[in-house]
Amino acid sequence: MSDALLAERVVLEDFAAAVRAGLSRDPREIPARYLYDRGGSELFEQITYLPEYYPTRTEISLIQRHSAAIAERVGTRRTVVEFGSGSSAKTPPFLNAVGARAYVPIDISAHFLESAAKNVSAAVPDVDVYPLPGDFTHKLDLPAEVADHPKLGFFPGSTIGNMSTFEAVDVLRAFRATLGDDAHLVIGVDLKKDIGTLEAAYDDSQGITAEFILGILRRMQEDLSADLEIEDWEYHSFWNAEMGRIEMHVRAVRPTTIDLDNGHWSFSEGETIHISNSHKYTLEESALLARCAGFRQVEAWTDPERLFSLQLWRALPDDLDWQNRR
């Protein structure tokens, strides 16, 4: 069995375990990372171009404007490690601007990873590309070809907002472990702002976000052979001011059931499964997040409306006390 197929099998086993555990909790939930199979990744790519969805266009502008400053700060000829399989609008320009030596995209979807890696290779032929299938929420061993290179992590899109603060710290610590010493991380962080702008960004008029979130039910059917009726569910999102996040749920429109393996779960009308969050931060809060994860916030650039921030973090030495912080 190839490494890619083995990685896919492990992901599906983890997915099934997460569904069984999540549906048995109160309130019920399924981790958002399982949205990003081939179909989910393609839907999310569509979302990034929606008029209501400000993060992508704002971040692209920030990357274009500040990549030269990043290269000046960290130096050129680093291996860029992207936690995710890359965006054609963000990754090639970033690799060019920072003078990347090599590029390692990491993604749980082997198919989407292969396609994205080919696109990057075609767009930036002077940069060696080493796609790495796997779950970047855990420490991973990078390809031997880049083991001795200084690393520059790249985590655009404010994906960190999909995690709780504790989860974000754990994942960022995994990044720190994967990247090693003398590493930097460029990360997109969405900022707190007016509720109307936030809610429109996550409930678009074309219904693509709804299709994306409901897609986790489709994946349960197709990949796990779960017995459920997608027509019994609708998309539901709202701003949770206390938690500082947009919440995305699937909500039962009538009494319904889900069966998976030997498990059986019943849902009443109006009951939800919590699928995803998008946490928003202030610049001060994101600096604290960096510190707790073993990084220091070096720079934080924002657009004139302060909708979004592009940040440069530097790995802290292992002998500091960040490993004991939560």
C-alpha positions, 0 to 999 in steps of 0.5 A, a space after each residue: 500500500 502506498 504512503 498516500 493510500 495508507 494516509 487516506 485509510 488512517 484519516 477515514 479511521 480517525 473520521 469514523 472514530 470522531 463521528 461516533 465520539 462526537 454524536 455521543 456527546 452533549 452537545 453533539 459535534 463533529 470536528 471541522 477538519 473532516 470537511 476537507 476531503 476532495 469535495 469539501 476542499 473544492 467547495 471551500 475554494 469556491 467560498 474564498 471567491 464569494 463577494 461576502 467572504 472578505 478574508 481571502 481578497 484581504 489576505 491576498 492584498 496583504 501578502 502582495 504588500 508585505 511578502 518582501 518585508 517578510 523575506 527581508 526579516 527571515 532571509 531567502 532560500 528557506 523551505 516553505 512548509 504550508 499547512 494545507 495544500 495551497 491556493 493558486 492565488 496565494 502560494 505561488 506569489 508568496 513562494 516567489 516573493 520570499 525566494 523559497 528554496 523548496 515547498 512542502 504542502 501538507 494536506 489530509 486529502 491526497 488527491 487535492 494535495 497532488 493536484 495543488 502540488 502540480 499547479 505550484 510546480 507549474 507556476 514556480 518551476 524553480 522551487 522543488 515541491 515535496 507534497 506530504 500527505 498527512 494530518 498537520 494537527 500532529 507533529 510530522 517528519 518532513 521529507 529528508 530532502 529538506 531536513 537541513 533547510 531553515 523553515 518558513 511555515 505558511 498558514 494562511 486563510 485564518 484556518 486557526 480560527 476554526 479551532 478552539 483556543 486550546 485546540 489552536 495552541 495544541 496545533 500551533 505547538 505541532 507546527 512548532 515541532 514540525 518546523 523545528 528550531 530557527 523557524 518562522 511562521 506566516 499566519 493569517 488571523 481574522 480580526 474581530 469586527 461588526 457582526 453584520 460583516 461577520 454573519 454575511 461572510 459565513 451565510 452567503 446568498 448563493 448557499 455555497 457555505 451551507 453546501 460546504 457544511 452539510 457536506 460532512 453528512 455527505 461524506 459520512 454517507 459516502 466514506 463511512 456508509 452511514 445511514 442518514 437522510 441529508 434532506 432532514 438537515 439544514 445549515 444554521 450559523 450565528 455569531 457567539 459574542 461570548 466565545 468570540 466566534 461564528 458557529 456553524 451547525 447542521 440542524 434537524 428540520 424534522 425528527 431523524 436518525 443517524 446509524 453508523 456501524 453499531 451506533 444509533 443516534 436520534 435527533 429531535 426537530 431543531 437539534 443541531 450538530 456543531 460542525 465548525 467555528 471561526 474564532 476572531 481575535 484582536 492583535 493582542 489576543 493573537 500575540 498571546 496565542 503565539 506565545 502559548 504555542 512557542 512563538 513570538 509575534 514579530 509583526 502584524 500587518 492589517 488592511 486599512 479597515 482592520 478586517 484581517 491581519 497577516 502576521 509573522 511569528 518566530 519560534 521560541 527556543 525550546 528552553 523557554 517555559 512556553 511548553 508549560 503554558 496553557 
